[in-house]
Amino acid sequence: MRLFKKTPVIPFYRWFKTFGIISAVIVTLSLLLFFVKGLTYGVDFAGGTELQVRIDGATIGQVRQALSEYGKMEIQQFEGKSDEFLIRLPKISLVNDVQIKAYIKDVESKIAGTKLINKHYDSEVGDRIELWFDKGVDQTMLKTVGEKHKLPLAGKIEYKQMGDRYIYRILLVGISNKLISSLTTTLKVAPTLLRLEAVGPKVGKQLRVDAFMSLLYALIAILLYIALRFNYQFSPGAVVALIHDVSITLGIFVLLGITFDLTIVAALLTIVGYSLNDTIVVYDRIRENMDNPNKGANLTMKINTSLNETLNRTLLTSATTIFVLVALLIWGGGIIRGFALAMTIGVVIGTYSSIFIATPVTILLEKYIEKQGHKK
């Protein structure tokens, strides 16, 4: 299948400077948005709890009302499934360090003659508080003090003695169990928990760093691959084009306030691969035409000829990919929509950059090398 009966003769080189300036402005604005406003991180990167539940006969308004006491959260209804809901909270525990420290301090004030020799808790998990004493203590007192400090007690304290150490494990209700309980009490129907994810803030921060490092490593690997596959003059153009694609995609996500999570990182890495493939096709044709005098008198004209010769393939590949992505955007549902949107943006920008970013950078580098050679 061909879009053009004959190879087109489009003077791409005339627009290289214009589109280069436009791209530089857009990338700069995208980076400013990224560093000033920042991305809207999902549970994967910001930390928090995400539940997918099925509640027969419930509406999204009723679910919001039932969970209003828990503060800020995001609730979505699955398309085509009126009884399934996605609930996201920016926390994974019902307690915090202040509450737990106040509880332990209060307990110490009530155990005259008994010494607290060890304590262990993790407010990011918030499922237990472990206290070690040199003597036995009253479990009823531990519960009473817990209720005073509004700890979500599970109603059970695990106890064991190891030598001269008396260990009490005060179990706490997890946030997911508390949410399910509130929904059941308010809506008079027990929700079915379909999926549960919980990520602590520290883990989320590390995942965020790892995600961006994966993109950096991908760009470095591409730089080396292009240098070996073609030559060092082609590498910078490919990498600049990929940075261009990822930067603009991130800028659009910041501007629209779209949640950035691991699926979007997967989309960005896919965009890098797609855009690189497009660029390599052009580079391969440029290399074939380098020694052919009929394909242009200089590098600029040879690149222009190569772009025209690969234009049919470039547009057809992009169009068929976008058809699939648009279908995912329309019918794929909320879970996959972010991925499909990132890919759609990336394919459009990647097609553009393989023509107006990657190859012009190669020309600029060639001119710079020639200029340095003349100086010597």
C-alpha positions as CSV (number, residue, x, y, z in Angstrom):
1,M,0.0,0.0,0.0
2,R,1.3,3.5,-0.9
3,L,0.1,6.9,-0.1
4,F,2.0,8.4,-3.0
5,K,2.2,7.0,-6.6
6,K,5.7,8.5,-7.0
7,T,8.3,9.5,-4.5
8,P,7.4,13.0,-3.3
9,V,9.8,15.9,-3.7
10,I,9.1,17.9,-0.5
11,P,11.7,20.5,0.5
12,F,11.9,19.5,4.1
13,Y,15.2,21.2,4.6
14,R,13.6,24.6,4.1
15,W,11.5,24.1,7.3
16,F,14.2,22.7,9.5
17,K,15.1,26.0,11.1
18,T,11.5,27.1,11.6
19,F,10.4,23.8,13.2
20,G,13.6,23.6,15.2
21,I,12.8,27.0,16.9
22,I,9.1,25.9,17.5
23,S,10.3,22.7,19.1
24,A,12.9,24.4,21.2
25,V,10.2,26.7,22.6
26,I,7.7,23.9,23.3
27,V,10.4,21.8,25.0
28,T,11.4,24.7,27.1
29,L,7.8,25.4,28.2
30,S,7.3,21.6,28.9
31,L,10.4,21.5,31.1
32,L,9.3,24.7,32.9
33,L,5.9,23.1,33.6
34,F,7.6,19.9,34.8
35,F,9.9,21.6,37.2
36,V,7.5,24.4,38.4
37,K,4.1,22.7,38.5
38,G,5.2,19.1,38.5
39,L,3.5,15.9,37.5
40,T,0.4,14.5,39.2
41,Y,1.9,11.3,40.6
42,G,-0.3,8.2,41.0
43,V,-0.2,5.7,43.9
44,D,2.9,4.0,42.4
45,F,5.1,7.1,42.8
46,A,3.4,9.3,45.4
47,G,2.5,6.5,47.8
48,G,-1.0,5.6,48.9
49,T,-3.7,3.0,48.7
50,E,-5.7,1.9,45.7
51,L,-8.7,-0.4,45.9
52,Q,-10.9,-1.8,43.2
53,V,-14.3,-2.9,44.6
54,R,-17.6,-4.2,43.3
55,I,-20.7,-2.9,45.2
56,D,-24.0,-4.1,43.9
57,G,-26.6,-1.4,43.4
58,A,-24.3,1.5,44.6
59,T,-23.8,4.8,42.8
60,I,-20.5,6.8,42.8
61,G,-22.3,9.5,44.8
62,Q,-23.2,7.0,47.5
63,V,-19.6,5.7,47.6
64,R,-18.2,9.2,48.0
65,Q,-20.7,9.9,50.8
66,A,-19.8,6.7,52.6
67,L,-16.0,7.5,52.5
68,S,-16.2,11.3,53.1
69,E,-14.7,11.0,56.6
70,Y,-11.4,9.9,55.2
71,G,-10.6,13.2,53.5
72,K,-9.0,13.7,50.1
73,M,-9.4,10.7,47.8
74,E,-10.1,9.9,44.1
75,I,-13.1,7.7,43.2
76,Q,-13.7,6.5,39.7
77,Q,-16.4,4.4,38.2
78,F,-15.4,1.8,35.6
79,E,-16.9,2.4,32.2
80,G,-19.4,-0.3,31.3
81,K,-19.4,-1.6,34.8
82,S,-21.7,0.6,36.9
83,D,-21.0,-1.5,40.1
84,E,-17.2,-1.4,40.0
85,F,-15.2,1.5,41.6
86,L,-11.6,2.5,41.8
87,I,-10.7,4.2,45.1
88,R,-7.4,6.0,45.5
89,L,-6.1,7.5,48.8
90,P,-2.8,9.4,49.3
91,K,-2.0,7.3,52.4
92,I,-1.6,3.7,53.4
93,S,-2.2,3.9,57.1
94,L,-4.9,5.3,59.5
95,V,-2.2,6.4,62.0
96,N,0.8,8.7,61.9
97,D,4.1,9.1,63.9
98,V,2.6,11.8,66.1
99,Q,-0.3,9.6,67.2
100,I,1.9,6.6,67.9
101,K,4.6,8.5,69.8
102,A,1.9,10.1,71.9
103,Y,0.4,6.7,72.6
104,I,3.7,5.2,73.7
105,K,4.6,8.2,75.9
106,D,1.2,7.8,77.6
107,V,1.7,4.1,78.1
108,E,5.1,4.8,79.7
109,S,3.5,7.2,82.2
110,K,1.1,4.5,83.4
111,I,3.6,1.7,84.0
112,A,5.4,2.8,87.2
113,G,8.1,0.3,88.2
114,T,8.1,-1.2,84.7
115,K,10.6,-0.3,82.0
116,L,9.9,0.0,78.2
117,I,13.0,-1.6,76.8
118,N,12.2,-1.7,73.1
119,K,9.5,-0.4,70.7
120,H,8.9,-1.0,67.0
121,Y,6.3,0.5,64.6
122,D,6.1,1.7,61.0
123,S,3.5,4.4,60.5
124,E,3.8,3.9,56.7
125,V,2.4,0.4,57.2
126,G,0.3,1.1,60.3
127,D,-0.7,-2.5,61.1
128,R,0.9,-2.9,64.5
129,I,2.8,-1.4,67.4
130,E,5.2,-3.7,69.2
131,L,6.3,-2.9,72.8
132,W,8.9,-4.8,74.9
133,F,8.8,-4.5,78.7
134,D,10.9,-5.9,81.5
135,K,7.7,-6.9,83.3
136,G,4.2,-7.9,82.4
137,V,1.6,-5.0,81.9
138,D,-2.1,-4.8,81.9
139,Q,-3.5,-5.4,78.3
140,T,-6.7,-3.6,79.2
141,M,-4.7,-0.5,79.9
142,L,-2.9,-0.8,76.5
143,K,-6.3,-0.9,74.8
144,T,-7.8,1.9,76.9
145,V,-4.9,4.2,76.1
146,G,-5.1,3.3,72.4
147,E,-8.8,4.3,72.3
148,K,-7.9,7.6,74.0
149,H,-5.5,8.4,71.2
150,K,-8.0,7.2,68.6
151,L,-5.8,4.4,67.3
152,P,-7.7,2.0,65.0
153,L,-7.4,-1.0,67.3
154,A,-8.2,-4.4,65.8
155,G,-9.4,-5.6,69.3
156,K,-6.5,-8.0,69.7
157,I,-3.2,-7.9,71.4
158,E,-0.6,-10.6,70.8
159,Y,1.5,-11.4,73.8
160,K,4.6,-13.6,74.3
161,Q,7.4,-13.9,76.8
162,M,11.0,-14.4,75.8
163,G,13.2,-14.8,78.9
164,D,13.0,-11.5,80.8
165,R,11.3,-9.7,78.0
166,Y,7.5,-9.3,77.8
167,I,6.4,-8.5,74.2
168,Y,3.0,-7.0,73.4
169,R,1.9,-6.6,69.8
170,I,-1.0,-4.2,69.5
171,L,-2.7,-4.9,66.2
172,L,-4.3,-2.1,64.2
173,V,-7.0,-2.1,61.5
174,G,-5.6,-1.5,58.0
175,I,-7.0,1.3,55.9
176,S,-8.4,-1.1,53.3
177,N,-10.3,-3.0,56.0
178,K,-11.6,0.3,57.5
179,L,-12.8,1.5,54.1
180,I,-14.6,-1.8,53.4
181,S,-16.2,-1.7,56.8
182,S,-17.4,1.9,56.3
183,L,-18.9,1.0,52.9
184,T,-20.6,-2.0,54.3
185,T,-22.1,-0.1,57.3
186,T,-23.3,2.9,55.2
187,L,-24.5,1.1,52.0
188,K,-25.9,-2.0,53.8
189,V,-24.1,-4.3,51.4
190,A,-20.7,-6.0,51.6
191,P,-18.3,-4.8,48.8
192,T,-16.2,-7.4,47.0
193,L,-12.5,-6.4,47.0
194,L,-11.2,-7.1,43.5
195,R,-7.7,-5.5,43.8
196,L,-5.6,-3.8,46.4
197,E,-2.3,-1.9,46.1
198,A,-0.5,-0.1,48.8
199,V,2.8,1.8,48.4
200,G,4.5,3.8,51.1
201,P,5.9,7.3,50.5
202,K,9.5,6.2,50.8
203,V,9.0,3.3,48.3
204,G,7.0,5.6,46.0
205,K,9.9,8.1,46.0
206,Q,12.4,5.4,45.2
207,L,10.2,4.0,42.4
208,R,10.0,7.6,41.0
209,V,13.7,7.9,40.9
210,D,14.1,4.4,39.3
211,A,11.6,5.3,36.6
212,F,13.4,8.4,35.5
213,M,16.7,6.6,35.7
214,S,15.4,3.9,33.4
215,L,14.6,6.6,30.8
216,L,18.1,8.0,31.2
217,Y,19.7,4.6,30.8
218,A,17.6,3.9,27.7
219,L,18.9,7.2,26.2
220,I,22.5,6.3,26.9
221,A,22.1,2.9,25.5
222,I,20.5,4.3,22.3
223,L,23.4,6.8,22.0
224,L,25.9,3.9,22.0
225,Y,23.8,1.8,19.7
226,I,23.4,4.4,17.0
227,A,27.1,5.3,17.2
228,L,28.0,1.6,16.6
229,R,25.2,1.0,14.1
230,F,25.9,4.0,12.0
231,N,28.5,6.5,13.3
232,Y,28.9,9.0,16.1
233,Q,27.5,11.9,13.9
234,F,24.0,10.2,13.9
235,S,23.8,9.5,17.7
236,P,23.2,13.0,19.0
237,G,20.3,13.6,16.6
238,A,18.5,10.4,17.7
239,V,19.0,11.2,21.4
240,V,17.9,14.8,21.0
241,A,14.8,13.6,19.2
242,L,14.0,11.2,22.0
243,I,14.5,13.8,24.7
244,H,12.3,16.1,22.6
245,D,9.5,13.5,22.5
246,V,9.6,12.5,26.1
247,S,9.8,16.2,27.3
248,I,6.8,17.3,25.3
249,T,4.8,14.3,26.3
250,L,5.5,15.0,30.0
251,G,4.7,18.6,29.5
252,I,1.2,17.7,28.1
253,F,0.6,15.4,31.1
254,V,1.5,18.2,33.5
255,L,-0.7,20.7,31.6
256,L,-3.7,18.3,31.6
257,G,-3.1,17.1,35.1
258,I,-3.1,13.4,34.0
259,T,-2.0,10.9,36.7
260,F,1.5,9.7,36.1
261,D,2.1,6.1,37.2
262,L,4.1,3.0,36.1
263,T,1.9,2.4,33.1
264,I,2.9,5.9,31.8
265,V,6.5,5.0,32.3
266,A,6.0,1.9,30.2
267,A,4.3,4.1,27.6
268,L,7.3,6.5,27.6
269,L,9.8,3.7,27.1
270,T,7.6,2.3,24.3
271,I,7.6,5.8,22.7
272,V,11.4,5.9,22.9
273,G,11.5,2.6,21.1
274,Y,8.9,3.6,18.5
275,S,10.5,6.9,17.8
276,L,14.0,5.3,17.6
277,N,12.7,2.8,15.1
278,D,11.3,5.6,12.9
279,T,14.6,7.5,13.1
280,I,16.7,4.4,12.3
281,V,14.7,3.8,9.1
282,V,15.5,7.3,7.9
283,Y,19.2,7.0,9.0
284,D,19.5,3.7,7.1
285,R,18.2,5.3,3.9
286,I,20.6,8.3,4.4
287,R,23.5,5.8,4.8
288,E,22.5,4.1,1.6
289,N,22.3,7.4,-0.3
290,M,25.6,8.8,1.1
291,D,27.7,7.4,-1.8
292,N,25.1,7.9,-4.5
293,P,25.7,11.3,-6.4
294,N,22.1,11.1,-7.8
295,K,20.6,11.4,-4.4
296,G,21.9,14.9,-3.6
297,A,24.9,17.1,-4.0
298,N,25.6,17.5,-0.2
299,L,24.5,16.0,3.1
300,T,21.5,18.3,3.4
301,M,20.1,17.3,0.0
302,K,20.8,13.6,0.6
303,I,18.9,13.8,3.9
304,N,16.0,15.5,2.2
305,T,15.9,12.8,-0.5
306,S,16.0,10.1,2.1
307,L,13.1,11.7,4.1
308,N,11.0,11.8,0.9
309,E,11.8,8.2,0.1
310,T,10.8,7.0,3.6
311,L,7.8,9.3,4.0
312,N,5.3,6.7,2.7
313,R,6.5,4.1,5.2
314,T,6.7,6.6,8.0
315,L,3.1,8.0,7.6
316,L,1.5,4.5,7.0
317,T,3.2,3.1,10.1
318,S,2.2,6.0,12.3
319,A,-1.4,6.0,10.9
320,T,-2.0,2.3,11.6
321,T,-0.6,2.7,15.1
322,I,-2.8,5.6,15.9
323,F,-5.9,3.8,14.7
324,V,-5.2,1.1,17.3
325,L,-4.4,3.7,20.0
326,V,-7.6,5.7,19.3
327,A,-9.6,2.5,19.7
328,L,-8.0,1.9,23.1
329,L,-8.7,5.5,24.1
330,I,-12.4,5.2,23.2
331,W,-13.1,1.6,24.3
332,G,-10.2,0.6,26.5
333,G,-11.6,1.9,29.8
334,G,-10.1,4.1,32.5
335,I,-7.2,1.8,33.5
336,I,-5.5,1.8,30.1
337,R,-6.5,5.3,29.0
338,G,-3.4,7.0,30.4
339,F,-1.2,4.5,28.5
340,A,-3.1,4.9,25.3
341,L,-3.1,8.7,25.6
342,A,0.7,8.8,26.2
343,M,1.3,6.5,23.3
344,T,-0.9,8.6,20.9
345,I,0.9,11.8,21.8
346,G,4.2,10.0,21.5
347,V,3.5,8.5,18.1
348,V,2.5,11.9,16.7
349,I,5.5,13.7,18.2
350,G,7.9,10.8,17.4
351,T,6.9,10.9,13.7
352,Y,7.4,14.6,13.6
353,S,10.8,14.5,15.4
354,S,12.2,11.8,13.2
355,I,11.8,14.2,10.3
356,F,12.3,17.7,11.8
357,I,14.6,17.1,14.8
358,A,16.8,14.0,14.4
359,T,18.1,14.8,10.9
360,P,18.6,18.5,11.3
361,V,20.8,17.8,14.3
362,T,22.9,15.5,12.2
363,I,23.3,18.3,9.6
364,L,24.3,20.8,12.3
365,L,26.8,18.4,13.7
366,E,28.3,17.8,10.2
367,K,28.6,21.6,9.6
368,Y,30.2,22.0,13.0
369,I,32.8,19.3,12.3
370,E,33.6,20.8,8.9
371,K,34.0,24.2,10.5
372,Q,36.4,22.9,13.1
373,G,38.3,21.1,10.4
374,H,38.8,24.3,8.4
375,K,40.1,26.1,11.5
376,K,42.8,23.5,11.9
